[in-house]
Amino acid sequence: MINELPRFFEKILNINEPWRIEKIEQDGNKVNIYVNFKRGAKFEINGKRYGAYDTVKKTWRHLNLFQYETY
């Protein structure tokens, strides 16, 4: 069941390729879901595909999932 949690969250949060859930951590009533993409992934913008050359870690507050604060 633990191994299926990332796939479950990808479905309910509508996370699709090339994005994926890297890890999930729970601390009390707070859940941290880490989203990343595979190295070398291409992103489609206006019909063209581009590679990522620079990234910045950001925190985004999602709506609560049940009673859990979700980041």
PyMOL commands that set and color helices and strands:
alter all, ss='L'
color gray80, all
select helices_A, chain A and resi 2-12
alter helices_A, ss='H'
color red, helices_A
select strands_A, chain A and resi 19-27+30-37+42-45+48-51+62-65+68-70
alter strands_A, ss='S'
color yellow, strands_A
deselect
rebuild
show_as cartoon
